[in-house]
Amino acid sequence: MASMAGEGKAGRFAKLAGMTAQVAATYAKTRLTGAFQDAEAAAKDRARAYQASGERIAETLGELKGAAMKIGQMASMQSDLLPKELALALTKLQKEAPPMPYEVIAEQIQAELGRPPEALYARFERTPFASASIGQVHRATTDDGRDVVVKVQYPGIDRSVGSDLSHLRLALKASGLLRGTSRENMDALFAEIRARLEEELDYSNEADNVRLFGRFHAQHPFIVVPKVVGERSSQRVLTLEYQPGDTIHRLDDTRYTQEIRDHLGQHLYVLALSQLFELQALHADPNPANFAFRPDGTIVIYDFGCVKRLEPTLVRDYAKTLLAAIDEDYQGVEDGLLAIGARRADGPPVELEYYRLWRNLILEPFTRPEPFDYGSSKLHEEFIKHAPGVLKRISSFQAPVQVVFIDRVISGQYNNLRLIRARGRFVELVRPWLERAVAAPIPSAS
C-alpha cells in the first residue's frame, strides 16, 4: 500500500533532521552575534530569529503532511503553552490539505473493509468532498439509499507519530523557542498532543464519540450530530450519514437575518456549556469548518476525533472560579486558580487588583447592560495589549493541560460568534450552569 504522500521513512527523517539543523544554526548564530550587540539590537535579532525558526518548523510540518502536519495543527491551538512565534507560524497549517489520489483511498478502504468502494456503496464519488492532514472525505450513497460521507485515513500515518513528535520537540529545543517554558509543561503538552492524536487516528474511537454526543444532544433539537453507519466503518474508515448545512462563511446569505444569527449564538453557548458542565466531555476542536448552520437556527457538528474528557473536580473548580469572577470575589478567583492549577502555589504573590483587570476584559460580554455585539468585538485585540503585564507575572502562573482544552473551546467559540456576528447578553444562560456545576456532588472514585 502506498505510504503517506509517497514520503518514505528515510525521506521524512531527512526533512525533519534538516529542519532541526537549520533552526539550531539560526539560534547559535543569534546567540553569538548577540554577545557583541547592545540589549535592544540583540532583542530585535532574537525576535527575528525566533520568527524565522517558527516559520521553518511550520513549513516542514506542512510539507510532510500526515502526523507531522496534524501535530502542528494541534500544537498551534496550545498558545498558552507554546512560544507565540511558533504558535503564530503553526496557524498556517489550519488549511485544507491537498487530496490523495483515489487509488490510494480505494486501496485503504479495501484493506479495512474487505471490498473496494464500488462493492460497498451504491455510489462513491471519486473526487473528495474535503481533505485534511490525516485523511479525506468522500460523498457516497449506501445500498439502502442513505446519503453518507466516508472519512478515510491516509495509510501509514500511525507509524510516524512517535518519530514526528520527537523531531518536533528536538527542533523546538534547538531553536531556543522553549525559553522560559518549564520542562513539566512541555512534557504535559507533548503527552497530551500524543494522546489526542492517537485517539484521532482511531476512527473506531471517533465513532464511539459520535454516538456519545449524539445521545447527549438528543435533548437539544437545535443541535444535530450525524449518525454512524457501523457496517461501513472500521479503525481507519468512518461512514456517517450526511447532514448538510451552510458553512460559517456563507451566512451572509439573506436567509440569515440578525435574529437568526442571535439564535445561532445562543445555541453555540448551550452547546459549549452543556458539554462542559453536564456531559463533562468537550468537542475540543472548535474550528469553524467543524460546524454547519441552517436558517432555522440548527447547528450541525462534524469531526469528533478530538474529544477531551474532564475530571468532575476540575469542572466544579472551574465553575467556582468563573462564579467568583462574575461576583467580583477576587480572593475566590485566586483560590479557584490555585485549585485548577493555573496559579502556581510556589510562585510570587499576585495582587488581587490584577484579577479585576482581566475579569473586566473577559466578562465584558456579560457585564454590559445591553446585548454584546460579537461581530464588532475587539476583545482579542485588548488581550494582546495587556500581554506585557502577563509576562511580568509569568512565574506566578502556568497552563494546566486540561484547562488549556477548555480555554481552546472558549476562545474558538468566541471566534465563531464573531464570524456569525451574533448579539446577546448570555450571562443569564451561563450563571445557572455554573451554579449547578458547583452544587453537583463529585462522584466517589470506584
C-alpha positions as CSV (number, residue, x, y, z in Angstrom):
1,M,0.0,0.0,0.0
2,A,1.3,3.5,-0.8
3,S,2.7,5.4,2.1
4,M,1.5,8.8,3.2
5,A,2.1,11.3,0.3
6,G,4.8,8.9,-1.0
7,E,7.0,10.1,1.8
8,G,9.2,7.2,2.9
9,K,10.6,6.8,6.4
10,A,14.1,7.9,5.3
11,G,12.7,10.9,3.5
12,R,10.7,12.1,6.5
13,F,13.7,11.7,8.8
14,A,15.9,13.7,6.4
15,K,13.4,16.6,6.2
16,L,12.9,16.7,10.0
17,A,16.6,16.4,10.7
18,G,17.3,19.2,8.2
19,M,14.7,21.4,9.9
20,T,16.3,20.8,13.3
21,A,19.8,21.5,12.0
22,Q,18.7,24.8,10.3
23,V,16.9,26.2,13.4
24,A,19.8,25.2,15.6
25,A,22.2,27.0,13.4
26,T,20.0,30.1,13.4
27,Y,19.8,30.1,17.2
28,A,23.6,29.6,17.6
29,K,24.3,32.5,15.2
30,T,21.9,34.8,17.0
31,R,23.5,34.0,20.4
32,L,27.0,34.6,19.0
33,T,26.0,37.9,17.4
34,G,24.1,39.0,20.5
35,A,27.3,38.9,22.6
36,F,28.6,41.9,20.6
37,Q,25.3,43.9,20.5
38,D,23.6,46.2,22.8
39,A,20.4,44.9,24.6
40,E,17.9,46.5,22.2
41,A,19.6,45.3,19.0
42,A,20.1,41.8,20.4
43,A,16.4,41.6,21.4
44,K,15.4,42.6,17.8
45,D,17.7,39.9,16.3
46,R,16.3,37.3,18.7
47,A,12.8,38.1,17.7
48,R,13.6,37.8,14.0
49,A,15.4,34.5,14.6
50,Y,12.5,33.1,16.6
51,Q,10.0,34.1,13.9
52,A,12.2,32.6,11.2
53,S,12.6,29.3,13.2
54,G,8.8,29.1,13.8
55,E,8.1,29.6,10.1
56,R,10.7,27.0,9.1
57,I,9.2,24.4,11.5
58,A,5.7,25.1,10.2
59,E,6.8,24.9,6.6
60,T,8.4,21.5,7.1
61,L,5.4,20.1,9.0
62,G,3.1,21.3,6.3
63,E,5.3,19.7,3.6
64,L,5.3,16.3,5.4
65,K,1.5,16.3,5.9
66,G,0.2,13.3,7.8
67,A,1.1,13.0,11.5
68,A,3.6,15.9,11.3
69,M,1.1,18.3,9.9
70,K,-1.6,17.2,12.4
71,I,0.8,17.6,15.3
72,G,1.5,21.2,14.1
73,Q,-2.2,21.9,13.9
74,M,-2.9,20.6,17.4
75,A,0.1,22.4,18.8
76,S,-0.9,25.7,17.2
77,M,-4.0,25.6,19.5
78,Q,-1.8,25.5,22.6
79,S,-0.9,29.2,22.5
80,D,-0.9,29.2,26.3
81,L,2.0,26.7,26.4
82,L,3.9,27.4,23.2
83,P,6.0,30.5,22.3
84,K,4.0,33.0,20.4
85,E,6.3,32.9,17.4
86,L,5.7,29.2,16.9
87,A,2.0,29.3,17.7
88,L,1.5,32.0,15.1
89,A,3.5,30.2,12.4
90,L,1.7,27.0,13.0
91,T,-1.7,28.6,12.4
92,K,-0.8,28.5,8.7
93,L,-1.3,24.7,8.9
94,Q,-5.1,25.2,9.7
95,K,-5.9,25.0,6.0
96,E,-7.2,22.2,3.8
97,A,-4.5,19.8,2.7
98,P,-4.1,18.6,-0.9
99,P,-6.1,15.4,-1.5
100,M,-4.6,11.9,-2.1
101,P,-5.2,10.0,-5.3
102,Y,-8.4,8.0,-5.5
103,E,-6.4,4.8,-5.9
104,V,-4.8,5.2,-2.5
105,I,-8.2,5.8,-0.9
106,A,-9.8,2.8,-2.6
107,E,-6.9,0.5,-1.5
108,Q,-7.2,1.7,2.1
109,I,-11.0,1.0,2.1
110,Q,-10.4,-2.5,0.7
111,A,-7.7,-3.2,3.3
112,E,-10.1,-2.0,6.1
113,L,-13.5,-3.3,5.0
114,G,-12.5,-6.2,2.7
115,R,-14.0,-4.9,-0.5
116,P,-13.5,-1.9,-2.8
117,P,-15.7,1.2,-2.5
118,E,-17.7,0.2,-5.6
119,A,-18.8,-3.0,-4.0
120,L,-19.6,-1.4,-0.6
121,Y,-21.6,1.6,-1.7
122,A,-24.3,2.1,-4.4
123,R,-22.4,5.3,-5.4
124,F,-19.0,6.5,-4.3
125,E,-17.7,9.8,-5.6
126,R,-14.0,9.6,-6.6
127,T,-13.4,13.4,-6.1
128,P,-13.1,14.1,-2.4
129,F,-15.7,16.3,-0.7
130,A,-12.9,17.6,1.7
131,S,-9.3,16.8,2.5
132,A,-7.3,17.3,5.7
133,S,-3.9,16.4,7.2
134,I,-4.6,12.8,8.2
135,G,-7.5,11.8,5.8
136,Q,-10.1,12.9,3.4
137,V,-13.9,12.7,3.0
138,H,-15.9,11.3,0.0
139,R,-19.6,11.6,-0.6
140,A,-21.4,8.3,-1.2
141,T,-24.8,6.5,-1.1
142,T,-25.5,3.2,0.7
143,D,-27.3,0.3,-0.8
144,D,-30.5,1.3,1.1
145,G,-30.4,4.9,-0.3
146,R,-28.8,6.9,2.6
147,D,-26.6,9.8,1.6
148,V,-23.4,9.4,3.6
149,V,-19.8,10.8,3.9
150,V,-16.9,8.4,4.1
151,K,-13.9,9.5,6.1
152,V,-10.8,7.6,5.0
153,Q,-7.4,7.8,6.9
154,Y,-4.3,8.1,4.8
155,P,-2.2,4.9,5.1
156,G,1.0,4.8,7.2
157,I,0.3,7.8,9.4
158,D,0.2,5.9,12.6
159,R,3.7,4.6,12.1
160,S,5.2,8.1,12.0
161,V,3.6,9.6,15.1
162,G,6.4,8.9,17.6
163,S,9.2,9.9,15.3
164,D,7.5,13.1,14.2
165,L,6.8,14.2,17.8
166,S,10.3,13.5,18.9
167,H,11.8,15.6,16.0
168,L,9.4,18.5,16.7
169,R,10.4,18.6,20.3
170,L,14.1,18.4,19.4
171,A,13.7,21.2,16.9
172,L,11.9,23.4,19.5
173,K,14.7,22.9,22.0
174,A,17.4,23.5,19.4
175,S,15.7,26.7,18.2
176,G,15.6,28.4,21.6
177,L,11.9,28.7,21.3
178,L,11.4,26.9,24.6
179,R,13.0,29.7,26.6
180,G,11.0,30.3,29.8
181,T,8.9,27.2,29.3
182,S,9.2,24.6,32.1
183,R,10.1,21.0,31.2
184,E,7.0,19.9,33.1
185,N,4.7,22.0,30.9
186,M,6.4,20.8,27.7
187,D,6.2,17.1,28.9
188,A,2.5,17.6,29.7
189,L,1.9,19.3,26.3
190,F,3.5,16.6,24.2
191,A,1.9,13.8,26.2
192,E,-1.5,15.5,25.6
193,I,-0.8,16.0,21.9
194,R,0.2,12.4,21.5
195,A,-2.8,11.1,23.4
196,R,-5.2,13.2,21.4
197,L,-3.5,12.3,18.1
198,E,-3.6,8.6,18.8
199,E,-7.3,9.0,19.6
200,E,-7.9,10.9,16.3
201,L,-6.1,8.1,14.4
202,D,-8.6,5.6,15.8
203,Y,-11.8,6.0,13.8
204,S,-13.5,3.4,16.0
205,N,-12.9,5.7,18.9
206,E,-14.3,8.6,16.9
207,A,-17.4,6.5,16.1
208,D,-17.9,6.0,19.8
209,N,-17.5,9.7,20.4
210,V,-20.1,10.4,17.7
211,R,-22.6,8.0,19.4
212,L,-21.9,9.6,22.8
213,F,-22.5,13.1,21.7
214,G,-25.5,12.1,19.6
215,R,-27.2,10.5,22.6
216,F,-26.3,13.5,24.8
217,H,-27.5,16.2,22.3
218,A,-30.8,14.4,21.6
219,Q,-32.2,16.7,24.3
220,H,-31.3,19.7,22.1
221,P,-33.4,19.8,19.0
222,F,-31.3,22.6,17.5
223,I,-28.1,20.5,17.6
224,V,-27.5,17.8,15.0
225,V,-24.9,15.0,15.3
226,P,-24.6,12.7,12.3
227,K,-25.3,9.0,12.8
228,V,-22.6,6.4,12.4
229,V,-23.1,3.7,9.7
230,G,-21.4,1.0,11.7
231,E,-21.4,-1.7,9.0
232,R,-19.2,0.6,6.8
233,S,-16.8,1.7,9.5
234,S,-13.6,0.5,11.0
235,Q,-10.4,1.8,12.7
236,R,-9.4,3.8,9.6
237,V,-12.7,4.2,7.7
238,L,-15.7,6.0,9.2
239,T,-19.0,6.3,7.4
240,L,-21.6,8.8,8.7
241,E,-25.0,9.9,7.5
242,Y,-24.7,13.1,5.5
243,Q,-26.0,16.2,7.4
244,P,-26.0,19.3,5.2
245,G,-25.7,22.9,6.3
246,D,-24.1,26.2,5.4
247,T,-20.5,27.0,6.3
248,I,-19.9,29.8,8.7
249,H,-18.5,31.9,5.8
250,R,-21.8,31.6,3.9
251,L,-24.1,33.2,6.5
252,D,-24.2,36.5,4.6
253,D,-26.9,34.8,2.5
254,T,-30.0,36.8,3.0
255,R,-31.7,33.9,4.8
256,Y,-29.6,34.6,7.9
257,T,-31.2,37.6,9.5
258,Q,-29.8,39.2,12.6
259,E,-32.4,37.4,14.6
260,I,-31.3,34.0,13.2
261,R,-27.7,34.9,13.9
262,D,-28.6,35.7,17.5
263,H,-30.3,32.4,17.9
264,L,-27.2,30.6,16.5
265,G,-25.1,32.4,19.1
266,Q,-27.3,31.3,21.9
267,H,-27.3,27.8,20.6
268,L,-23.4,27.8,20.4
269,Y,-23.5,28.8,24.1
270,V,-25.8,26.0,25.0
271,L,-23.7,23.5,23.1
272,A,-20.4,24.5,24.9
273,L,-22.0,24.9,28.3
274,S,-23.8,21.6,28.3
275,Q,-20.8,19.7,27.1
276,L,-18.5,21.3,29.7
277,F,-20.8,21.3,32.8
278,E,-23.2,18.4,32.1
279,L,-21.5,15.9,29.8
280,Q,-18.1,16.8,31.1
281,A,-16.6,16.0,27.7
282,L,-15.8,18.6,25.1
283,H,-15.9,18.5,21.3
284,A,-12.4,20.0,21.6
285,D,-11.8,21.3,18.0
286,P,-13.9,24.4,17.6
287,N,-12.5,25.1,14.1
288,P,-15.3,26.9,12.1
289,A,-15.1,24.1,9.5
290,N,-16.4,21.6,12.1
291,F,-19.8,23.3,12.3
292,A,-22.5,23.9,9.8
293,F,-25.6,26.1,10.2
294,R,-29.2,26.2,9.0
295,P,-31.7,29.1,8.7
296,D,-33.9,27.5,11.4
297,G,-31.1,28.0,14.0
298,T,-29.9,24.4,13.8
299,I,-26.1,23.7,14.3
300,V,-24.5,20.6,12.8
301,I,-21.4,19.3,14.5
302,Y,-18.7,17.5,12.5
303,D,-15.4,15.7,13.4
304,F,-15.3,14.1,16.8
305,G,-11.8,12.9,16.6
306,C,-10.6,15.3,19.3
307,V,-12.7,14.9,22.4
308,K,-11.4,15.9,25.9
309,R,-13.0,14.2,28.8
310,L,-12.8,16.2,32.0
311,E,-12.5,15.3,35.7
312,P,-15.6,16.3,37.7
313,T,-13.4,18.1,40.3
314,L,-11.8,20.2,37.7
315,V,-15.2,21.1,36.2
316,R,-16.5,22.1,39.6
317,D,-13.4,24.2,40.5
318,Y,-13.5,25.9,37.0
319,A,-17.2,26.8,37.6
320,K,-16.3,28.2,41.1
321,T,-13.6,30.4,39.6
322,L,-15.9,31.8,37.0
323,L,-18.7,32.5,39.5
324,A,-16.2,34.3,41.8
325,A,-15.1,36.4,38.8
326,I,-18.7,37.3,37.9
327,D,-19.4,38.3,41.5
328,E,-16.1,40.2,41.8
329,D,-14.8,38.0,44.5
330,Y,-11.1,38.2,43.7
331,Q,-9.9,36.1,46.6
332,G,-12.3,33.5,45.3
333,V,-10.6,33.9,41.9
334,E,-7.2,33.4,43.4
335,D,-8.4,30.3,45.3
336,G,-10.0,28.9,42.1
337,L,-6.9,29.4,40.0
338,L,-4.9,27.6,42.6
339,A,-7.4,24.8,42.7
340,I,-7.3,24.2,38.9
341,G,-3.6,24.6,38.8
342,A,-3.4,27.8,36.7
343,R,-1.9,29.7,39.6
344,R,1.4,28.4,40.9
345,A,1.4,27.9,44.7
346,D,5.2,28.4,44.7
347,G,5.1,31.5,42.5
348,P,5.3,35.2,43.5
349,P,2.2,36.6,45.0
350,V,-0.3,38.3,42.7
351,E,-2.1,41.5,43.8
352,L,-5.9,40.8,43.8
353,E,-6.5,44.1,41.9
354,Y,-4.7,42.5,38.9
355,Y,-7.6,40.0,38.6
356,R,-10.0,42.9,38.3
357,L,-8.4,44.0,35.0
358,W,-8.8,40.5,33.4
359,R,-12.2,40.0,34.9
360,N,-13.5,43.1,33.3
361,L,-11.9,42.2,29.9
362,I,-13.0,38.5,29.8
363,L,-16.5,39.1,31.2
364,E,-17.3,42.2,29.1
365,P,-19.9,40.3,27.1
366,F,-21.7,39.5,30.3
367,T,-21.3,42.8,32.3
368,R,-22.7,45.2,29.7
369,P,-26.4,46.1,30.3
370,E,-27.1,45.9,26.5
371,P,-26.6,42.8,24.3
372,F,-23.0,42.3,23.3
373,D,-22.2,42.6,19.6
374,Y,-19.7,39.8,18.9
375,G,-19.3,40.9,15.2
376,S,-17.7,44.2,16.2
377,S,-15.8,42.9,19.3
378,K,-12.2,43.9,19.8
379,L,-11.7,41.9,22.9
380,H,-9.0,39.7,21.3
381,E,-7.0,42.9,20.5
382,E,-7.4,44.1,24.1
383,F,-5.9,40.8,25.3
384,I,-2.8,41.4,23.2
385,K,-2.4,44.9,24.5
386,H,-2.2,43.6,28.1
387,A,0.2,40.8,27.2
388,P,3.2,42.6,28.7
389,G,1.5,42.6,32.1
390,V,1.2,38.8,31.8
391,L,4.9,38.4,31.0
392,K,5.8,40.4,34.2
393,R,3.9,37.8,36.3
394,I,4.7,34.8,34.2
395,S,6.4,32.9,37.1
396,S,3.1,33.2,39.1
397,F,1.0,31.2,36.6
398,Q,1.1,28.1,34.4
399,A,-1.2,26.5,31.9
400,P,-2.6,23.1,33.1
401,V,-3.2,20.9,30.1
402,Q,-6.8,20.1,30.9
403,V,-7.7,23.7,31.3
404,V,-5.9,24.5,28.0
405,F,-8.5,22.4,26.2
406,I,-11.4,24.3,28.0
407,D,-9.8,27.6,27.0
408,R,-9.3,26.3,23.5
409,V,-13.1,25.7,23.2
410,I,-14.0,29.0,24.8
411,S,-11.6,31.1,22.6
412,G,-12.6,29.1,19.5
413,Q,-16.3,29.7,20.1
414,Y,-15.7,33.4,20.7
415,N,-14.1,33.5,17.2
416,N,-17.2,31.6,15.8
417,L,-19.5,34.1,17.5
418,R,-17.6,36.9,15.8
419,L,-17.8,35.2,12.4
420,I,-21.6,34.6,12.9
421,R,-21.9,38.3,14.1
422,A,-24.2,37.2,16.9
423,R,-25.5,39.5,19.6
424,G,-26.7,38.7,23.0
425,R,-26.3,39.1,26.7
426,F,-25.7,35.4,27.6
427,V,-24.9,35.8,31.3
428,E,-28.5,34.6,32.0
429,L,-27.5,31.3,30.3
430,V,-24.1,31.0,31.9
431,R,-24.8,31.6,35.6
432,P,-27.3,28.7,36.1
433,W,-24.9,26.2,34.5
434,L,-22.1,27.4,36.9
435,E,-24.3,27.2,39.9
436,R,-25.5,23.7,39.1
437,A,-21.9,22.6,38.5
438,V,-20.7,24.0,41.8
439,A,-23.6,22.3,43.7
440,A,-23.4,18.9,42.0
441,P,-21.9,16.1,44.1
442,I,-18.5,14.8,43.0
443,P,-18.7,11.0,42.2
444,S,-16.6,8.9,44.5
445,A,-13.7,7.0,43.0
446,S,-14.6,3.4,42.3
